[in-house]
Amino acid sequence: MRLAVLFGLLVGVGLLTGCTGVVKTPAERSNTYAQVLDMDTRQLVDDWDMVWLADRQYRLTRWHTR
């Protein structure tokens, strides 16, 4: 009986805490997401130019470079 109560308590505590870890605080996690979003939006311009072939090729080599 004690084992069942202890197990239930452990599961309850695990469910109450959720996925919040001790590694990052919510503020640090939000900062990480903001940095990733900023980097992705900066790279979006290069991806868009590559899709439309708007970027000029370098002329220093005879090989196709991006």
PDB file of N, CA, C, O and CB in Angstrom:
ATOM      1  N   MET A   1       0.819  -1.189   0.000  1.00  0.00           N
ATOM      2  CA  MET A   1       0.000   0.000   0.000  1.00  0.00           C
ATOM      3  C   MET A   1       0.866   1.258   0.000  1.00  0.00           C
ATOM      4  O   MET A   1       0.579   2.224  -0.706  1.00  0.00           O
ATOM      5  CB  MET A   1      -0.933  -0.005   1.200  1.00  0.00           C
ATOM      6  N   ARG A   2       1.922   1.229   0.797  1.00  0.00           N
ATOM      7  CA  ARG A   2       2.820   2.380   0.836  1.00  0.00           C
ATOM      8  C   ARG A   2       3.471   2.610  -0.519  1.00  0.00           C
ATOM      9  O   ARG A   2       3.650   3.746  -0.956  1.00  0.00           O
ATOM     10  CB  ARG A   2       3.892   2.187   1.909  1.00  0.00           C
ATOM     11  N   LEU A   3       3.819   1.519  -1.169  1.00  0.00           N
ATOM     12  CA  LEU A   3       4.472   1.620  -2.471  1.00  0.00           C
ATOM     13  C   LEU A   3       3.530   2.250  -3.499  1.00  0.00           C
ATOM     14  O   LEU A   3       3.956   3.062  -4.320  1.00  0.00           O
ATOM     15  CB  LEU A   3       4.936   0.232  -2.950  1.00  0.00           C
ATOM     16  N   ALA A   4       2.266   1.878  -3.450  1.00  0.00           N
ATOM     17  CA  ALA A   4       1.285   2.444  -4.384  1.00  0.00           C
ATOM     18  C   ALA A   4       1.082   3.932  -4.122  1.00  0.00           C
ATOM     19  O   ALA A   4       0.981   4.716  -5.066  1.00  0.00           O
ATOM     20  CB  ALA A   4      -0.059   1.700  -4.271  1.00  0.00           C
ATOM     21  N   VAL A   5       1.021   4.328  -2.858  1.00  0.00           N
ATOM     22  CA  VAL A   5       0.853   5.740  -2.519  1.00  0.00           C
ATOM     23  C   VAL A   5       2.085   6.528  -2.939  1.00  0.00           C
ATOM     24  O   VAL A   5       1.967   7.621  -3.494  1.00  0.00           O
ATOM     25  CB  VAL A   5       0.593   5.914  -1.009  1.00  0.00           C
ATOM     26  N   LEU A   6       3.254   5.986  -2.681  1.00  0.00           N
ATOM     27  CA  LEU A   6       4.493   6.655  -3.068  1.00  0.00           C
ATOM     28  C   LEU A   6       4.587   6.791  -4.583  1.00  0.00           C
ATOM     29  O   LEU A   6       4.991   7.835  -5.095  1.00  0.00           O
ATOM     30  CB  LEU A   6       5.706   5.889  -2.531  1.00  0.00           C
ATOM     31  N   PHE A   7       4.217   5.745  -5.288  1.00  0.00           N
ATOM     32  CA  PHE A   7       4.239   5.786  -6.746  1.00  0.00           C
ATOM     33  C   PHE A   7       3.230   6.811  -7.271  1.00  0.00           C
ATOM     34  O   PHE A   7       3.534   7.560  -8.199  1.00  0.00           O
ATOM     35  CB  PHE A   7       3.938   4.392  -7.328  1.00  0.00           C
ATOM     36  N   GLY A   8       2.042   6.845  -6.687  1.00  0.00           N
ATOM     37  CA  GLY A   8       1.029   7.822  -7.088  1.00  0.00           C
ATOM     38  C   GLY A   8       1.483   9.248  -6.820  1.00  0.00           C
ATOM     39  O   GLY A   8       1.250  10.142  -7.634  1.00  0.00           O
ATOM     40  N   LEU A   9       2.126   9.459  -5.690  1.00  0.00           N
ATOM     41  CA  LEU A   9       2.650  10.775  -5.362  1.00  0.00           C
ATOM     42  C   LEU A   9       3.737  11.194  -6.340  1.00  0.00           C
ATOM     43  O   LEU A   9       3.782  12.346  -6.771  1.00  0.00           O
ATOM     44  CB  LEU A   9       3.191  10.789  -3.942  1.00  0.00           C
ATOM     45  N   LEU A  10       4.598  10.270  -6.684  1.00  0.00           N
ATOM     46  CA  LEU A  10       5.674  10.554  -7.635  1.00  0.00           C
ATOM     47  C   LEU A  10       5.116  10.898  -9.012  1.00  0.00           C
ATOM     48  O   LEU A  10       5.588  11.831  -9.661  1.00  0.00           O
ATOM     49  CB  LEU A  10       6.625   9.356  -7.740  1.00  0.00           C
ATOM     50  N   VAL A  11       4.116  10.149  -9.454  1.00  0.00           N
ATOM     51  CA  VAL A  11       3.482  10.429 -10.747  1.00  0.00           C
ATOM     52  C   VAL A  11       2.765  11.775 -10.701  1.00  0.00           C
ATOM     53  O   VAL A  11       2.822  12.540 -11.664  1.00  0.00           O
ATOM     54  CB  VAL A  11       2.488   9.304 -11.126  1.00  0.00           C
ATOM     55  N   GLY A  12       2.097  12.067  -9.601  1.00  0.00           N
ATOM     56  CA  GLY A  12       1.404  13.346  -9.462  1.00  0.00           C
ATOM     57  C   GLY A  12       2.355  14.524  -9.514  1.00  0.00           C
ATOM     58  O   GLY A  12       2.074  15.523 -10.175  1.00  0.00           O
ATOM     59  N   VAL A  13       3.469  14.417  -8.828  1.00  0.00           N
ATOM     60  CA  VAL A  13       4.465  15.493  -8.858  1.00  0.00           C
ATOM     61  C   VAL A  13       5.035  15.636 -10.264  1.00  0.00           C
ATOM     62  O   VAL A  13       5.268  16.748 -10.737  1.00  0.00           O
ATOM     63  CB  VAL A  13       5.601  15.221  -7.840  1.00  0.00           C
ATOM     64  N   GLY A  14       5.258  14.513 -10.923  1.00  0.00           N
ATOM     65  CA  GLY A  14       5.767  14.567 -12.295  1.00  0.00           C
ATOM     66  C   GLY A  14       4.799  15.235 -13.244  1.00  0.00           C
ATOM     67  O   GLY A  14       5.216  15.968 -14.142  1.00  0.00           O
ATOM     68  N   LEU A  15       3.512  14.993 -13.061  1.00  0.00           N
ATOM     69  CA  LEU A  15       2.514  15.615 -13.927  1.00  0.00           C
ATOM     70  C   LEU A  15       2.323  17.094 -13.613  1.00  0.00           C
ATOM     71  O   LEU A  15       2.027  17.882 -14.512  1.00  0.00           O
ATOM     72  CB  LEU A  15       1.191  14.891 -13.797  1.00  0.00           C
ATOM     73  N   LEU A  16       2.486  17.476 -12.361  1.00  0.00           N
ATOM     74  CA  LEU A  16       2.313  18.880 -11.996  1.00  0.00           C
ATOM     75  C   LEU A  16       3.449  19.753 -12.509  1.00  0.00           C
ATOM     76  O   LEU A  16       3.229  20.905 -12.881  1.00  0.00           O
ATOM     77  CB  LEU A  16       2.206  19.015 -10.495  1.00  0.00           C
ATOM     78  N   THR A  17       4.646  19.216 -12.530  1.00  0.00           N
ATOM     79  CA  THR A  17       5.777  20.023 -12.984  1.00  0.00           C
ATOM     80  C   THR A  17       5.813  20.129 -14.490  1.00  0.00           C
ATOM     81  O   THR A  17       6.337  21.112 -15.014  1.00  0.00           O
ATOM     82  CB  THR A  17       7.079  19.441 -12.482  1.00  0.00           C
ATOM     83  N   GLY A  18       5.279  19.163 -15.203  1.00  0.00           N
ATOM     84  CA  GLY A  18       5.235  19.232 -16.661  1.00  0.00           C
ATOM     85  C   GLY A  18       6.616  19.083 -17.265  1.00  0.00           C
ATOM     86  O   GLY A  18       7.460  18.338 -16.766  1.00  0.00           O
ATOM     87  N   CYS A  19       6.825  19.799 -18.339  1.00  0.00           N
ATOM     88  CA  CYS A  19       8.083  19.688 -19.075  1.00  0.00           C
ATOM     89  C   CYS A  19       9.066  20.787 -18.705  1.00  0.00           C
ATOM     90  O   CYS A  19      10.056  20.981 -19.410  1.00  0.00           O
ATOM     91  CB  CYS A  19       7.818  19.724 -20.563  1.00  0.00           C
ATOM     92  N   THR A  20       8.825  21.497 -17.638  1.00  0.00           N
ATOM     93  CA  THR A  20       9.770  22.526 -17.246  1.00  0.00           C
ATOM     94  C   THR A  20      10.961  21.860 -16.591  1.00  0.00           C
ATOM     95  O   THR A  20      10.828  21.155 -15.591  1.00  0.00           O
ATOM     96  CB  THR A  20       9.118  23.558 -16.295  1.00  0.00           C
ATOM     97  N   GLY A  21      12.098  22.087 -17.156  1.00  0.00           N
ATOM     98  CA  GLY A  21      13.293  21.470 -16.617  1.00  0.00           C
ATOM     99  C   GLY A  21      14.049  22.421 -15.729  1.00  0.00           C
ATOM    100  O   GLY A  21      13.685  23.590 -15.596  1.00  0.00           O
ATOM    101  N   VAL A  22      15.079  21.930 -15.133  1.00  0.00           N
ATOM    102  CA  VAL A  22      15.922  22.771 -14.294  1.00  0.00           C
ATOM    103  C   VAL A  22      17.067  23.355 -15.102  1.00  0.00           C
ATOM    104  O   VAL A  22      17.890  24.106 -14.578  1.00  0.00           O
ATOM    105  CB  VAL A  22      16.463  21.977 -13.105  1.00  0.00           C
ATOM    106  N   VAL A  23      17.116  23.007 -16.374  1.00  0.00           N
ATOM    107  CA  VAL A  23      18.220  23.473 -17.208  1.00  0.00           C
ATOM    108  C   VAL A  23      18.014  24.922 -17.626  1.00  0.00           C
ATOM    109  O   VAL A  23      18.938  25.729 -17.525  1.00  0.00           O
ATOM    110  CB  VAL A  23      18.368  22.585 -18.445  1.00  0.00           C
ATOM    111  N   LYS A  24      16.812  25.265 -18.096  1.00  0.00           N
ATOM    112  CA  LYS A  24      16.534  26.624 -18.555  1.00  0.00           C
ATOM    113  C   LYS A  24      15.283  27.163 -17.875  1.00  0.00           C
ATOM    114  O   LYS A  24      14.303  26.449 -17.665  1.00  0.00           O
ATOM    115  CB  LYS A  24      16.370  26.660 -20.087  1.00  0.00           C
ATOM    116  N   THR A  25      15.351  28.424 -17.545  1.00  0.00           N
ATOM    117  CA  THR A  25      14.176  29.091 -17.006  1.00  0.00           C
ATOM    118  C   THR A  25      13.264  29.487 -18.167  1.00  0.00           C
ATOM    119  O   THR A  25      13.707  29.499 -19.316  1.00  0.00           O
ATOM    120  CB  THR A  25      14.577  30.337 -16.156  1.00  0.00           C
ATOM    121  N   PRO A  26      12.016  29.806 -17.895  1.00  0.00           N
ATOM    122  CA  PRO A  26      11.136  30.244 -18.989  1.00  0.00           C
ATOM    123  C   PRO A  26      11.658  31.482 -19.723  1.00  0.00           C
ATOM    124  O   PRO A  26      11.464  31.608 -20.932  1.00  0.00           O
ATOM    125  CB  PRO A  26       9.752  30.531 -18.447  1.00  0.00           C
ATOM    126  N   ALA A  27      12.306  32.380 -19.017  1.00  0.00           N
ATOM    127  CA  ALA A  27      12.861  33.569 -19.673  1.00  0.00           C
ATOM    128  C   ALA A  27      14.000  33.187 -20.618  1.00  0.00           C
ATOM    129  O   ALA A  27      14.103  33.726 -21.720  1.00  0.00           O
ATOM    130  CB  ALA A  27      13.361  34.581 -18.621  1.00  0.00           C
ATOM    131  N   GLU A  28      14.851  32.261 -20.186  1.00  0.00           N
ATOM    132  CA  GLU A  28      15.946  31.809 -21.051  1.00  0.00           C
ATOM    133  C   GLU A  28      15.407  31.065 -22.267  1.00  0.00           C
ATOM    134  O   GLU A  28      15.924  31.220 -23.373  1.00  0.00           O
ATOM    135  CB  GLU A  28      16.913  30.907 -20.269  1.00  0.00           C
ATOM    136  N   ARG A  29      14.384  30.270 -22.067  1.00  0.00           N
ATOM    137  CA  ARG A  29      13.778  29.546 -23.188  1.00  0.00           C
ATOM    138  C   ARG A  29      13.158  30.522 -24.182  1.00  0.00           C
ATOM    139  O   ARG A  29      13.286  30.338 -25.392  1.00  0.00           O
ATOM    140  CB  ARG A  29      12.711  28.553 -22.681  1.00  0.00           C
ATOM    141  N   SER A  30      12.491  31.554 -23.681  1.00  0.00           N
ATOM    142  CA  SER A  30      11.902  32.568 -24.548  1.00  0.00           C
ATOM    143  C   SER A  30      12.977  33.321 -25.317  1.00  0.00           C
ATOM    144  O   SER A  30      12.794  33.645 -26.490  1.00  0.00           O
ATOM    145  CB  SER A  30      11.060  33.543 -23.731  1.00  0.00           C
ATOM    146  N   ASN A  31      14.094  33.598 -24.660  1.00  0.00           N
ATOM    147  CA  ASN A  31      15.211  34.268 -25.321  1.00  0.00           C
ATOM    148  C   ASN A  31      15.789  33.385 -26.422  1.00  0.00           C
ATOM    149  O   ASN A  31      16.132  33.884 -27.494  1.00  0.00           O
ATOM    150  CB  ASN A  31      16.303  34.631 -24.300  1.00  0.00           C
ATOM    151  N   THR A  32      15.900  32.096 -26.177  1.00  0.00           N
ATOM    152  CA  THR A  32      16.410  31.172 -27.187  1.00  0.00           C
ATOM    153  C   THR A  32      15.490  31.140 -28.395  1.00  0.00           C
ATOM    154  O   THR A  32      15.959  31.170 -29.532  1.00  0.00           O
ATOM    155  CB  THR A  32      16.565  29.765 -26.602  1.00  0.00           C
ATOM    156  N   TYR A  33      14.179  31.078 -28.160  1.00  0.00           N
ATOM    157  CA  TYR A  33      13.220  31.077 -29.270  1.00  0.00           C
ATOM    158  C   TYR A  33      13.309  32.375 -30.066  1.00  0.00           C
ATOM    159  O   TYR A  33      13.210  32.356 -31.293  1.00  0.00           O
ATOM    160  CB  TYR A  33      11.787  30.878 -28.745  1.00  0.00           C
ATOM    161  N   ALA A  34      13.496  33.501 -29.379  1.00  0.00           N
ATOM    162  CA  ALA A  34      13.611  34.786 -30.073  1.00  0.00           C
ATOM    163  C   ALA A  34      14.866  34.831 -30.933  1.00  0.00           C
ATOM    164  O   ALA A  34      14.831  35.360 -32.044  1.00  0.00           O
ATOM    165  CB  ALA A  34      13.624  35.942 -29.065  1.00  0.00           C
ATOM    166  N   GLN A  35      15.972  34.284 -30.440  1.00  0.00           N
ATOM    167  CA  GLN A  35      17.204  34.257 -31.222  1.00  0.00           C
ATOM    168  C   GLN A  35      17.064  33.375 -32.454  1.00  0.00           C
ATOM    169  O   GLN A  35      17.536  33.731 -33.534  1.00  0.00           O
ATOM    170  CB  GLN A  35      18.363  33.769 -30.364  1.00  0.00           C
ATOM    171  N   VAL A  36      16.420  32.234 -32.297  1.00  0.00           N
ATOM    172  CA  VAL A  36      16.217  31.334 -33.437  1.00  0.00           C
ATOM    173  C   VAL A  36      15.319  31.992 -34.477  1.00  0.00           C
ATOM    174  O   VAL A  36      15.586  31.903 -35.676  1.00  0.00           O
ATOM    175  CB  VAL A  36      15.604  29.994 -32.974  1.00  0.00           C
ATOM    176  N   LEU A  37      14.257  32.650 -34.024  1.00  0.00           N
ATOM    177  CA  LEU A  37      13.357  33.331 -34.949  1.00  0.00           C
ATOM    178  C   LEU A  37      14.077  34.454 -35.686  1.00  0.00           C
ATOM    179  O   LEU A  37      13.864  34.643 -36.884  1.00  0.00           O
ATOM    180  CB  LEU A  37      12.144  33.886 -34.201  1.00  0.00           C
ATOM    181  N   ASP A  38      14.924  35.197 -34.987  1.00  0.00           N
ATOM    182  CA  ASP A  38      15.683  36.271 -35.612  1.00  0.00           C
ATOM    183  C   ASP A  38      16.630  35.723 -36.676  1.00  0.00           C
ATOM    184  O   ASP A  38      16.728  36.288 -37.766  1.00  0.00           O
ATOM    185  CB  ASP A  38      16.469  37.053 -34.558  1.00  0.00           C
ATOM    186  N   MET A  39      17.320  34.640 -36.375  1.00  0.00           N
ATOM    187  CA  MET A  39      18.247  34.051 -37.339  1.00  0.00           C
ATOM    188  C   MET A  39      17.499  33.493 -38.546  1.00  0.00           C
ATOM    189  O   MET A  39      17.964  33.626 -39.678  1.00  0.00           O
ATOM    190  CB  MET A  39      19.076  32.947 -36.677  1.00  0.00           C
ATOM    191  N   ASP A  40      16.356  32.876 -38.315  1.00  0.00           N
ATOM    192  CA  ASP A  40      15.575  32.325 -39.426  1.00  0.00           C
ATOM    193  C   ASP A  40      15.059  33.420 -40.348  1.00  0.00           C
ATOM    194  O   ASP A  40      15.059  33.254 -41.568  1.00  0.00           O
ATOM    195  CB  ASP A  40      14.406  31.505 -38.895  1.00  0.00           C
ATOM    196  N   THR A  41      14.621  34.532 -39.781  1.00  0.00           N
ATOM    197  CA  THR A  41      14.131  35.615 -40.633  1.00  0.00           C
ATOM    198  C   THR A  41      15.264  36.270 -41.402  1.00  0.00           C
ATOM    199  O   THR A  41      15.047  36.745 -42.517  1.00  0.00           O
ATOM    200  CB  THR A  41      13.400  36.656 -39.800  1.00  0.00           C
ATOM    201  N   ARG A  42      16.451  36.311 -40.848  1.00  0.00           N
ATOM    202  CA  ARG A  42      17.595  36.843 -41.596  1.00  0.00           C
ATOM    203  C   ARG A  42      17.970  35.932 -42.757  1.00  0.00           C
ATOM    204  O   ARG A  42      18.330  36.416 -43.831  1.00  0.00           O
ATOM    205  CB  ARG A  42      18.798  37.028 -40.671  1.00  0.00           C
ATOM    206  N   GLN A  43      17.893  34.636 -42.558  1.00  0.00           N
ATOM    207  CA  GLN A  43      18.240  33.697 -43.615  1.00  0.00           C
ATOM    208  C   GLN A  43      17.137  33.588 -44.661  1.00  0.00           C
ATOM    209  O   GLN A  43      17.387  33.123 -45.773  1.00  0.00           O
ATOM    210  CB  GLN A  43      18.529  32.332 -43.025  1.00  0.00           C
ATOM    211  N   LEU A  44      15.933  34.006 -44.324  1.00  0.00           N
ATOM    212  CA  LEU A  44      14.825  33.930 -45.265  1.00  0.00           C
ATOM    213  C   LEU A  44      15.088  34.773 -46.511  1.00  0.00           C
ATOM    214  O   LEU A  44      14.685  34.386 -47.608  1.00  0.00           O
ATOM    215  CB  LEU A  44      13.537  34.380 -44.594  1.00  0.00           C
ATOM    216  N   VAL A  45      15.747  35.903 -46.362  1.00  0.00           N
ATOM    217  CA  VAL A  45      16.059  36.756 -47.507  1.00  0.00           C
ATOM    218  C   VAL A  45      16.984  36.023 -48.473  1.00  0.00           C
ATOM    219  O   VAL A  45      16.763  36.067 -49.683  1.00  0.00           O
ATOM    220  CB  VAL A  45      16.705  38.077 -47.043  1.00  0.00           C
ATOM    221  N   ASP A  46      17.999  35.362 -47.971  1.00  0.00           N
ATOM    222  CA  ASP A  46      18.897  34.600 -48.832  1.00  0.00           C
ATOM    223  C   ASP A  46      18.170  33.452 -49.514  1.00  0.00           C
ATOM    224  O   ASP A  46      18.404  33.186 -50.693  1.00  0.00           O
ATOM    225  CB  ASP A  46      20.075  34.065 -48.029  1.00  0.00           C
ATOM    226  N   ASP A  47      17.303  32.778 -48.799  1.00  0.00           N
ATOM    227  CA  ASP A  47      16.551  31.677 -49.400  1.00  0.00           C
ATOM    228  C   ASP A  47      15.621  32.184 -50.494  1.00  0.00           C
ATOM    229  O   ASP A  47      15.479  31.551 -51.540  1.00  0.00           O
ATOM    230  CB  ASP A  47      15.747  30.930 -48.331  1.00  0.00           C
ATOM    231  N   TRP A  48      14.992  33.322 -50.249  1.00  0.00           N
ATOM    232  CA  TRP A  48      14.083  33.885 -51.245  1.00  0.00           C
ATOM    233  C   TRP A  48      14.859  34.279 -52.507  1.00  0.00           C
ATOM    234  O   TRP A  48      14.392  34.037 -53.620  1.00  0.00           O
ATOM    235  CB  TRP A  48      13.334  35.110 -50.665  1.00  0.00           C
ATOM    236  N   ASP A  49      16.036  34.881 -52.340  1.00  0.00           N
ATOM    237  CA  ASP A  49      16.851  35.240 -53.499  1.00  0.00           C
ATOM    238  C   ASP A  49      17.312  34.004 -54.259  1.00  0.00           C
ATOM    239  O   ASP A  49      17.395  34.034 -55.487  1.00  0.00           O
ATOM    240  CB  ASP A  49      18.058  36.062 -53.062  1.00  0.00           C
ATOM    241  N   MET A  50      17.607  32.934 -53.562  1.00  0.00           N
ATOM    242  CA  MET A  50      18.035  31.719 -54.233  1.00  0.00           C
ATOM    243  C   MET A  50      16.882  31.105 -55.026  1.00  0.00           C
ATOM    244  O   MET A  50      17.100  30.594 -56.125  1.00  0.00           O
ATOM    245  CB  MET A  50      18.580  30.714 -53.215  1.00  0.00           C
ATOM    246  N   VAL A  51      15.671  31.145 -54.496  1.00  0.00           N
ATOM    247  CA  VAL A  51      14.516  30.589 -55.209  1.00  0.00           C
ATOM    248  C   VAL A  51      14.266  31.362 -56.497  1.00  0.00           C
ATOM    249  O   VAL A  51      13.997  30.762 -57.538  1.00  0.00           O
ATOM    250  CB  VAL A  51      13.257  30.618 -54.316  1.00  0.00           C
ATOM    251  N   TRP A  52      14.349  32.667 -56.437  1.00  0.00           N
ATOM    252  CA  TRP A  52      14.078  33.487 -57.616  1.00  0.00           C
ATOM    253  C   TRP A  52      15.329  33.739 -58.452  1.00  0.00           C
ATOM    254  O   TRP A  52      15.277  34.471 -59.441  1.00  0.00           O
ATOM    255  CB  TRP A  52      13.473  34.808 -57.196  1.00  0.00           C
ATOM    256  N   LEU A  53      16.445  33.141 -58.064  1.00  0.00           N
ATOM    257  CA  LEU A  53      17.729  33.315 -58.762  1.00  0.00           C
ATOM    258  C   LEU A  53      18.085  34.792 -58.890  1.00  0.00           C
ATOM    259  O   LEU A  53      18.591  35.230 -59.924  1.00  0.00           O
ATOM    260  CB  LEU A  53      17.677  32.664 -60.157  1.00  0.00           C
ATOM    261  N   ALA A  54      17.822  35.543 -57.851  1.00  0.00           N
ATOM    262  CA  ALA A  54      18.062  36.975 -57.869  1.00  0.00           C
ATOM    263  C   ALA A  54      19.484  37.330 -57.461  1.00  0.00           C
ATOM    264  O   ALA A  54      19.942  38.442 -57.721  1.00  0.00           O
ATOM    265  CB  ALA A  54      17.086  37.670 -56.964  1.00  0.00           C
ATOM    266  N   ASP A  55      20.180  36.408 -56.832  1.00  0.00           N
ATOM    267  CA  ASP A  55      21.546  36.717 -56.433  1.00  0.00           C
ATOM    268  C   ASP A  55      22.476  36.472 -57.615  1.00  0.00           C
ATOM    269  O   ASP A  55      22.320  35.496 -58.350  1.00  0.00           O
ATOM    270  CB  ASP A  55      21.975  35.869 -55.205  1.00  0.00           C
ATOM    271  N   ARG A  56      23.421  37.344 -57.785  1.00  0.00           N
ATOM    272  CA  ARG A  56      24.356  37.225 -58.901  1.00  0.00           C
ATOM    273  C   ARG A  56      25.436  36.218 -58.549  1.00  0.00           C
ATOM    274  O   ARG A  56      25.878  36.133 -57.403  1.00  0.00           O
ATOM    275  CB  ARG A  56      24.983  38.597 -59.251  1.00  0.00           C
ATOM    276  N   GLN A  57      25.845  35.468 -59.534  1.00  0.00           N
ATOM    277  CA  GLN A  57      26.886  34.476 -59.333  1.00  0.00           C
ATOM    278  C   GLN A  57      28.251  35.157 -59.298  1.00  0.00           C
ATOM    279  O   GLN A  57      28.458  36.186 -59.942  1.00  0.00           O
ATOM    280  CB  GLN A  57      26.839  33.405 -60.440  1.00  0.00           C
ATOM    281  N   TYR A  58      29.154  34.589 -58.561  1.00  0.00           N
ATOM    282  CA  TYR A  58      30.512  35.094 -58.532  1.00  0.00           C
ATOM    283  C   TYR A  58      31.199  34.743 -59.840  1.00  0.00           C
ATOM    284  O   TYR A  58      30.942  33.684 -60.414  1.00  0.00           O
ATOM    285  CB  TYR A  58      31.291  34.525 -57.328  1.00  0.00           C
ATOM    286  N   ARG A  59      32.050  35.603 -60.304  1.00  0.00           N
ATOM    287  CA  ARG A  59      32.704  35.375 -61.584  1.00  0.00           C
ATOM    288  C   ARG A  59      34.180  35.032 -61.415  1.00  0.00           C
ATOM    289  O   ARG A  59      34.934  35.038 -62.388  1.00  0.00           O
ATOM    290  CB  ARG A  59      32.555  36.595 -62.468  1.00  0.00           C
ATOM    291  N   LEU A  60      34.590  34.738 -60.203  1.00  0.00           N
ATOM    292  CA  LEU A  60      35.993  34.430 -59.966  1.00  0.00           C
ATOM    293  C   LEU A  60      36.318  32.971 -60.229  1.00  0.00           C
ATOM    294  O   LEU A  60      37.494  32.610 -60.274  1.00  0.00           O
ATOM    295  CB  LEU A  60      36.365  34.784 -58.554  1.00  0.00           C
ATOM    296  N   THR A  61      35.334  32.135 -60.401  1.00  0.00           N
ATOM    297  CA  THR A  61      35.569  30.723 -60.630  1.00  0.00           C
ATOM    298  C   THR A  61      34.696  30.245 -61.778  1.00  0.00           C
ATOM    299  O   THR A  61      33.640  30.816 -62.050  1.00  0.00           O
ATOM    300  CB  THR A  61      35.293  29.906 -59.355  1.00  0.00           C
ATOM    301  N   ARG A  62      35.142  29.203 -62.441  1.00  0.00           N
ATOM    302  CA  ARG A  62      34.343  28.679 -63.543  1.00  0.00           C
ATOM    303  C   ARG A  62      33.317  27.665 -63.053  1.00  0.00           C
ATOM    304  O   ARG A  62      32.467  27.219 -63.824  1.00  0.00           O
ATOM    305  CB  ARG A  62      35.245  28.041 -64.591  1.00  0.00           C
ATOM    306  N   TRP A  63      33.391  27.301 -61.777  1.00  0.00           N
ATOM    307  CA  TRP A  63      32.461  26.336 -61.204  1.00  0.00           C
ATOM    308  C   TRP A  63      31.232  27.061 -60.684  1.00  0.00           C
ATOM    309  O   TRP A  63      31.292  28.225 -60.287  1.00  0.00           O
ATOM    310  CB  TRP A  63      33.131  25.525 -60.077  1.00  0.00           C
ATOM    311  N   HIS A  64      30.122  26.348 -60.697  1.00  0.00           N
ATOM    312  CA  HIS A  64      28.870  26.923 -60.198  1.00  0.00           C
ATOM    313  C   HIS A  64      28.940  27.029 -58.677  1.00  0.00           C
ATOM    314  O   HIS A  64      29.087  26.022 -57.984  1.00  0.00           O
ATOM    315  CB  HIS A  64      27.642  26.062 -60.636  1.00  0.00           C
ATOM    316  N   THR A  65      28.837  28.211 -58.182  1.00  0.00           N
ATOM    317  CA  THR A  65      28.841  28.437 -56.732  1.00  0.00           C
ATOM    318  C   THR A  65      27.581  29.190 -56.365  1.00  0.00           C
ATOM    319  O   THR A  65      26.934  29.819 -57.203  1.00  0.00           O
ATOM    320  CB  THR A  65      30.112  29.224 -56.274  1.00  0.00           C
ATOM    321  N   ARG A  66      27.265  29.110 -55.131  1.00  0.00           N
ATOM    322  CA  ARG A  66      26.088  29.829 -54.652  1.00  0.00           C
ATOM    323  C   ARG A  66      26.518  31.037 -53.891  1.00  0.00           C
ATOM    324  O   ARG A  66      25.677  31.788 -53.398  1.00  0.00           O
ATOM    325  CB  ARG A  66      25.206  28.943 -53.784  1.00  0.00           C
TER     326      ARG A  66
END
